[in-house]
């Protein structure tokens, strides 16, 4: 295993959530990702537990 760890970004998490939601709902990843980004301000005070 490599000692170099890849930094996980918010963008990567957003893409992951969008793709798993797309699989479950049948919507496109692009559509869900756009909706998540639009709601970003609504949840700005929350932080991700990483």
SEGU-941611 format. One line per field, with one value per residue (C-alpha): residue number from 1; residue in three letters; x, y, z. Coordinates in Angstrom, 1 decimal. Example, Ala and Ser with C-alpha at 12.3 -4.5 7.8 and 13.67 -1.06 7.14 Angstrom:
2
resi	[1; 2]
resn	[Ala; Ser]
X	[12.3; 13.7]
Y	[-4.5; -1.1]
Z	[7.8; 7.1]
//
This chain:
50
resi	[1; 2; 3; 4; 5; 6; 7; 8; 9; 10; 11; 12; 13; 14; 15; 16; 17; 18; 19; 20; 21; 22; 23; 24; 25; 26; 27; 28; 29; 30; 31; 32; 33; 34; 35; 36; 37; 38; 39; 40; 41; 42; 43; 44; 45; 46; 47; 48; 49; 50]
resn	[Unk; Unk; Unk; Unk; Unk; Unk; Unk; Unk; Unk; Unk; Unk; Unk; Unk; Unk; Unk; Unk; Unk; Unk; Unk; Unk; Unk; Unk; Unk; Unk; Unk; Unk; Unk; Unk; Unk; Unk; Unk; Unk; Unk; Unk; Unk; Unk; Unk; Unk; Unk; Unk; Unk; Unk; Unk; Unk; Unk; Unk; Unk; Unk; Unk; Unk]
X	[0.0; 1.3; 2.2; 0.8; -2.8; -5.2; -6.9; -10.6; -12.3; -15.8; -16.2; -15.3; -17.9; -20.5; -19.9; -20.1; -23.4; -24.8; -23.8; -25.2; -28.4; -28.6; -28.4; -31.2; -33.5; -32.7; -31.9; -28.7; -25.6; -25.3; -28.9; -28.4; -25.0; -26.5; -29.3; -26.8; -24.7; -27.7; -28.7; -25.2; -26.1; -29.0; -26.7; -23.6; -23.4; -23.1; -19.7; -18.9; -17.4; -14.3]
Y	[0.0; 3.4; 5.9; 8.7; 9.3; 11.1; 14.0; 13.7; 16.9; 18.2; 18.0; 14.3; 13.7; 15.6; 13.5; 10.3; 11.3; 12.4; 9.2; 6.9; 8.9; 8.7; 4.9; 4.7; 7.3; 6.8; 10.5; 11.7; 12.4; 15.8; 16.8; 15.7; 17.3; 20.5; 20.3; 19.7; 22.6; 24.9; 23.9; 24.6; 27.9; 26.3; 24.0; 26.2; 26.1; 22.3; 20.7; 17.2; 14.7; 13.5]
Z	[0.0; -0.9; 1.8; -0.3; 0.8; -1.6; 0.0; 0.0; -1.0; -0.6; -4.4; -4.2; -1.5; -3.4; -6.5; -4.5; -2.9; -6.3; -8.0; -5.3; -5.2; -9.0; -8.9; -6.3; -8.0; -11.7; -12.1; -13.7; -11.6; -13.3; -12.2; -8.6; -8.4; -9.6; -7.1; -4.2; -5.2; -5.4; -1.8; -0.5; 1.1; 2.9; 4.9; 5.0; 8.9; 8.9; 8.5; 7.3; 9.7; 8.0]
//
